[in-house]
Amino acid sequence: MPYDRQKAVQYARKWALKRNPAYANFNSMGGDCTNFISQCLFAGVGVMNYKKDVGWYYNSLSDRSAAWSGVEYLHRFLVSNKEAGPYAEELPIESVTVGDIIQLSFNGSRFAHSLFVTKLTGDPANTRHILVTTHTFDSLDRPLSSYSYQKSRLLHIAGVN
């Protein structure tokens, strides 16, 4: 099943600066970034993985997987998923595509922020500007270069099971 990047980006643009009432707001629980990224991803895949403890799903605040709203858990789910739902490859940042996910480490050891790629400008062979959309510090088409971080990783959404 293909990943509908256009639907995922449309969702990101619609909800970037506000909250979808169908989902809890995680700002007071450590941040809403990965919850928002999961919502965008779900808009483009339409399939959740309800496997207890290691899946990726959201029914309510009290009935959700850790991967839905946790940076490291989402990474682990996406790079290892062989069952229902999306899966990803960790690739060099130069391989970025609209609809992919970038995660940032501010201290160089722990990844703590998730961003959704909504636009690419410039020449990929020369200087490419990656624009991201996210929650917690709500942003729409913010340049990745405006963030101060020590490490980043690209999660290229490769498909949907």
KELORO-19761 format. One record per residue: x, y, z of N, C-alpha, C in turn; residue number from 1; residue in one letter. Coordinates in pm, whole numbers, plus 32768, in hexadecimal, padded with zeros to 4 digits. Last residue first. Example, Ala and Ser with C-alpha at 12.3 -4.5 7.8 and 13.67 -1.06 7.14 Angstrom:
2
- nx ny nz cax cay caz cx cy cz loro lovo
- 8505 7F1F 82C4 8557 7F96 82CA 850A 8003 8313 2 S
- 8527 7DC7 830C 84CE 7E3E 830C 8528 7EB6 830C 1 A
This chain:
161
- nx ny nz cax cay caz cx cy cz loro lovo
- 80E8 7F87 821C 80C1 7EF9 821A 802C 7EEE 822E 161 N
- 8175 8082 815A 810E 805F 81BA 80EE 7FCB 81AB 160 V
- 82B4 812D 8130 823A 80EB 8105 81DC 80CE 8179 159 G
- 8382 81D4 8180 8398 817F 810B 8319 813B 80DA 158 A
- 83CF 8301 81F7 835E 82A3 81F6 8363 8255 8175 157 I
- 84FA 833C 8289 84B8 833D 8206 844A 82D4 8207 156 H
- 8564 83EA 8381 8514 8372 8373 84C7 837E 82F0 155 L
- 8699 8472 83CE 862A 8472 836E 85E8 83EA 836F 154 L
- 8717 8519 84E6 870A 849C 849B 868D 84A6 8445 153 R
- 8814 85EF 8571 8790 85D8 8537 8790 854E 84F6 152 S
- 88BA 8699 867F 88AD 8629 8622 8820 8626 85EB 151 K
- 88AE 8794 86FA 8930 8753 86E8 892B 86E1 8683 150 Q
- 8806 88CA 86A7 8809 883E 86D4 8892 8803 86B8 149 Y
- 8733 89C7 866E 87B8 89B1 86A6 87B8 8925 86E2 148 S
- 8682 8A18 8543 868B 89D0 85C1 871D 89C6 85EC 147 Y
- 8690 8A80 8449 8677 8AE0 84B6 867B 8A9D 853F 146 S
- 86A4 89B3 8392 871F 89FA 83B5 870C 8A5F 8426 145 S
- 85A1 8972 835B 85EB 891B 83B6 8669 8962 83E7 144 L
- 84B9 8A7A 834B 8537 8A41 8319 857A 89E9 8383 143 P
- 8361 8A2C 8366 83D6 8A6A 83A6 8455 8A2A 836D 142 R
- 8257 89ED 8317 82C1 8A07 82B5 8336 8A56 82F1 141 D
- 81DD 8A47 8444 81B1 8A21 83BE 821D 8A4D 835C 140 L
- 81DF 89F0 859B 8223 8A2A 8527 81E6 89F2 84A8 139 S
- 81D0 89F7 86F9 8187 89EA 867B 81CB 8A36 860A 138 D
- 826D 894D 87BA 828C 89D6 878F 8254 89DD 8702 137 F
- 819E 887C 87A4 81E3 88A2 8820 820D 8933 8811 136 T
- 81B2 8818 8648 816D 884C 86BE 81D0 8859 8732 135 H
- 821F 8867 84F5 821C 881A 8571 81C5 885E 85DB 134 T
- 82C5 8859 83C1 824D 8881 8408 8244 882A 8484 133 T
- 83DB 88D2 82FD 8397 8871 8352 8320 88B0 8398 132 V
- 84A3 88DB 81E0 8442 8922 8233 83EE 88BA 827C 131 L
- 85E7 88E2 8170 857F 8889 81A3 8525 88DB 81FF 130 I
- 868C 8943 8057 8652 8974 80D3 85DE 891A 80F9 129 H
- 87B8 88EE 7FC0 872A 88CD 7FCF 86FD 88FF 8057 128 R
- 88A5 8940 7EDE 8874 8961 7F63 87DE 8947 7F69 127 T
- 88D8 8850 7E08 8924 88C1 7E3C 88F8 88DD 7ECB 126 N
- 8831 8789 7DBF 88BF 8773 7DA5 8915 87E2 7DE1 125 A
- 8732 87EF 7DF7 8767 8780 7E48 87FD 8768 7E34 124 P
- 86FA 8944 7E08 872B 88DA 7DB2 8766 8869 7E07 123 D
- 85D2 89C8 7EAC 865D 89C8 7E81 867D 894D 7E2E 122 G
- 84FF 892C 7FA3 851D 8994 7F41 85B0 898C 7F1B 121 T
- 83FD 8866 801A 848C 886B 7FF8 849D 88D7 7F90 120 L
- 8314 8832 8122 833C 8877 80A8 83D2 886F 8098 119 K
- 82E0 879A 8203 826E 87C5 81B3 8295 880C 8131 118 T
- 833D 86AB 82E3 836E 86F4 826E 82F9 8717 8214 117 V
- 8313 86CA 8438 82D9 8691 83BF 8303 86E7 8348 116 F
- 83D2 8670 8558 83A8 86D4 84F7 8374 868D 847A 115 L
- 8407 8637 86B1 83E3 8601 862E 83AA 866F 85D6 114 S
- 84FC 8627 87AF 849C 8679 8765 8486 863B 86DB 113 H
- 85C4 8597 882E 8559 85CD 8881 84F1 861F 8834 112 A
- 86C1 84A9 8855 866B 84EE 87F6 85EC 8517 883F 111 F
- 87EA 84C9 8909 875E 849E 890D 870D 84F0 88A9 110 R
- 88E8 8533 88C1 88DA 84A7 88E8 8849 8476 88E4 109 S
- 88ED 863E 887C 8948 85E4 8836 893B 8553 885C 108 G
- 8833 86EB 88DB 88AA 86D6 892F 890D 8674 88F1 107 N
- 876B 86EB 8820 87A3 876C 8847 8823 875D 8897 106 F
- 8716 863A 870F 8754 862A 8793 8796 86AF 87B3 105 S
- 85F2 860E 8645 8665 865C 8671 8693 8634 86FC 104 L
- 8572 8570 8522 8578 8578 85B5 85FB 85BA 85DD 103 Q
- 849A 858D 8415 8521 85A9 8447 8517 85B1 84DF 102 I
- 83E1 84D8 8329 83EB 8506 83B3 847F 851E 83D3 101 I
- 8340 8522 81EA 839A 84D8 8242 839D 8519 82CC 100 D
- 82B4 85CB 814B 8269 8561 818D 82BF 8509 81E6 99 G
- 83A9 85F9 8052 8333 8631 8095 82E2 85BD 80CD 98 V
- 84DD 8559 809B 846A 8569 8043 83FB 85A9 8094 97 T
- 8641 853E 80B8 85C0 856B 80EA 8558 857C 807A 96 V
- 8744 84F5 8090 86DD 84A3 8050 864F 84CE 8074 95 S
- 87E5 858A 8132 87E0 85B0 80A4 8774 8563 8058 94 E
- 87EA 8505 8224 878E 8576 8216 8780 85A2 8184 93 I
- 87F6 83A1 81F7 8839 8423 8203 87D8 8495 81E4 92 P
- 86EE 82E0 829C 8744 8302 822B 878D 8385 8245 91 L
- 8642 81E0 831D 8692 8251 8349 86F9 826B 82DC 90 E
- 8506 8191 829B 8596 8177 8299 85DA 81F4 82CF 89 E
- 83C6 811C 8318 8425 8180 82E8 84B2 814A 82E5 88 A
- 8268 80D1 82FE 82F0 80AC 8322 8350 810E 82DE 87 Y
- 8111 80D1 8376 8182 8106 8329 8207 80CB 8358 86 P
- 8040 7FA6 839D 806A 8030 83B3 80E4 8058 8361 85 G
- 8075 7E54 8407 801E 7EC0 83D9 8058 7F49 83F8 84 A
- 81D2 7DF0 840A 8143 7DCE 840B 80F2 7E47 83DD 83 E
- 82CC 7E3C 842C 82B8 7DDA 83C0 8225 7DB4 83B4 82 K
- 8389 7F43 84A9 8303 7F10 848F 82FD 7EB5 8415 81 N
- 8478 7FC0 84E5 8470 7F2E 84F8 83E9 7EF2 84D0 80 S
- 8464 80CE 84BC 84D6 8088 847E 84CF 7FF1 848D 79 V
- 8376 8110 854D 837F 8123 84BB 83F2 80D4 847C 78 L
- 83B0 80CF 865E 8342 8090 8615 8359 8099 857E 77 F
- 848D 8178 8693 849A 80E6 869F 842D 809E 8651 76 R
- 8411 8275 866F 8485 824B 861F 8490 81B3 861E 75 H
- 8350 826B 8739 8326 8276 86AD 8398 8249 8652 74 L
- 83F7 825F 881B 839C 81EF 87FE 836C 81F3 876D 73 Y
- 8478 8358 8815 84C7 82DD 8804 846F 8265 87E1 72 E
- 838A 8403 8832 83EE 8411 87C7 8438 838E 87AE 71 V
- 823B 83A7 886C 82C4 83AA 889F 832A 83A8 882F 70 G
- 8139 8382 8808 815D 8406 883C 81ED 8411 8871 69 S
- 8125 8283 8798 80D3 82EF 8762 8107 8379 878D 68 W
- 81BD 81D4 882C 81F3 8204 87AD 81A2 8276 8772 67 A
- 8119 818A 88FA 8187 81E6 8919 81C0 8221 8898 66 A
- 7FBF 8186 8891 8044 814A 889D 80AB 81B4 88C1 65 S
- 7E94 81B6 8953 7EEE 81D7 88E4 7F73 818F 88FA 64 R
- 7DB9 820B 8A16 7DC2 8194 89C2 7E10 81B6 8943 63 D
- 7DA4 82FE 8A92 7DC2 828A 8AE7 7DCE 8207 8A98 62 S
- 7D6A 83A5 89BB 7DDF 83C2 8A0E 7E07 8349 8A62 61 L
- 7D08 82C0 88B5 7CED 8329 8916 7D6D 8341 8965 60 S
- 7D77 8239 87E3 7CE6 8236 87F2 7CB9 82A7 884D 59 N
- 7E85 820C 871A 7E48 826D 8775 7DB1 8259 8770 58 Y
- 7FB5 8151 86D9 7F25 816B 86CF 7EFB 81D4 8734 57 Y
- 8095 806C 86A1 8089 80FB 8687 7FF6 8119 8671 56 W
- 812E 7F6D 8774 80E6 7FA1 8701 80EA 8039 86F7 55 G
- 8194 7EFE 8859 81F3 7F20 87EF 81B0 7F5A 8772 54 V
- 80B8 7EE5 8915 813F 7F0D 893F 819D 7F37 88CE 53 D
- 7FEC 7E2F 8835 8003 7E5F 88BE 8098 7E77 88D6 52 K
- 7FA3 7E97 86F7 7FEF 7E35 8745 8016 7E71 87CC 51 K
- 7F19 7F33 8643 7EE3 7F27 86CA 7F2C 7EBE 871F 50 Y
- 7F6F 801C 8568 7F9E 7F99 8593 7F79 7F8B 8626 49 N
- 7E9E 80BA 846E 7EE5 80B8 84EE 7F12 8029 850B 48 M
- 7E83 815D 833B 7E89 80DC 8380 7ED6 80EB 8402 47 V
- 7E9E 8244 82A4 7E18 8210 82BF 7E12 818C 8308 46 G
- 7F70 82DF 8237 7F74 824C 822F 7EEE 820B 824B 45 V
- 7F48 83F0 8253 7F81 83BE 81D6 7F84 8327 81C9 44 G
- 7EE6 840C 8351 7E98 8446 82E3 7EC8 8410 825C 43 A
- 7FBB 83A1 83E2 7F3F 8355 83D7 7EE7 8389 8365 42 F
- 806E 847A 83CD 8090 83FA 8393 8012 83A5 837E 41 L
- 7FE4 8538 8466 8005 8552 83D9 801E 84CE 8390 40 C
- 7FE2 84B3 855F 7F65 84D8 851E 7F7B 84F0 8489 39 Q
- 80F5 84A5 8591 80A8 8429 857F 8022 8445 853C 38 S
- 8128 85B5 85B2 8168 856F 8542 811E 84EC 8527 37 I
- 8095 85E3 86A0 8070 8627 8624 80AB 85DE 85AB 36 F
- 812A 8540 8750 809A 852A 873F 806C 8567 86BB 35 N
- 821B 85C6 8740 8212 8540 8706 8180 8515 86F6 34 T
- 81DA 86CA 87B8 8215 86B9 8734 81FE 862F 86F7 33 C
- 817F 8716 88AE 811B 86E1 8850 8156 86BD 87C8 32 D
- 820A 86E3 89F7 820C 8719 896E 81AF 86CE 8911 31 G
- 81EC 86A3 8B00 8270 8692 8AC3 827A 86C3 8A35 30 G
- 80E6 86D8 8B3A 811B 8653 8B5D 81A1 863B 8B19 29 M
- 807B 87BC 8AD7 8095 87BA 8B67 80D0 8735 8B97 28 S
- 805F 876F 89C6 80B9 87DC 89EE 80DC 87D9 8A82 27 N
- 7FB6 86B5 8957 801E 8684 89B1 807E 86F2 89E0 26 F
- 7E67 86A1 8928 7ED6 86FF 8919 7F3E 86D8 8982 25 N
- 7DB9 8590 888B 7DE5 85DA 8901 7E58 8637 88DC 24 A
- 7CE8 85A9 8768 7D60 8577 87AC 7D7E 85CD 8826 23 Y
- 7C15 8628 86FA 7C0C 8596 8700 7C81 8558 874D 22 A
- 7C4E 8735 86DB 7C0C 870A 8756 7BFB 8672 8763 21 P
- 7D82 879B 866E 7D10 8749 8644 7CCE 8715 86C3 20 N
- 7DF8 88E3 86A9 7DEF 8858 86D4 7D71 8815 869F 19 R
- 7ECD 89BB 85E0 7E5A 89A3 8638 7E57 890E 8659 18 K
- 7F8E 89CB 8526 7F87 8A3A 8586 7F0C 8A31 85DF 17 L
- 7F75 88DD 848C 7FF6 890B 84BF 7FE9 8970 8531 16 A
- 7E9A 8872 8409 7E9B 886E 849B 7F1C 88A4 84DA 15 W
- 7EC4 8896 82F3 7E43 88B9 832F 7E4E 88CA 83C6 14 K
- 7FC5 8831 82C9 7FAA 88BF 82B1 7F29 88EC 82F5 13 R
- 7F9B 8722 8307 7FFD 8772 8353 7FE0 8807 8343 12 A
- 7EE5 86DA 823D 7EBE 86D3 82CA 7F1B 872C 831D 11 Y
- 7F8A 86FA 815D 7F0F 874A 816A 7EDF 874D 81FB 10 Q
- 8047 8633 8193 8070 86C0 8194 7FF6 871B 81A0 9 V
- 7FA5 854F 8175 7FEB 8567 81F4 8014 85FA 8200 8 A
- 7F56 8565 806A 7EF1 856A 80D4 7F31 8589 815B 7 K
- 8056 8549 7FF0 8007 85C2 7FDD 7F9C 85D1 8049 6 Q
- 80A7 8446 8031 80F1 84B8 8067 80A0 853A 805D 5 R
- 8028 832D 8069 7FF6 83A4 8024 8034 8420 8063 4 D
- 80D1 8208 8034 80C2 8276 8094 8097 82F1 8045 3 Y
- 803D 80DB 7FAA 8091 8153 7FA5 806F 81B8 8013 2 P
- 8055 7F8A 8000 8000 8000 8000 805A 807C 8000 1 M
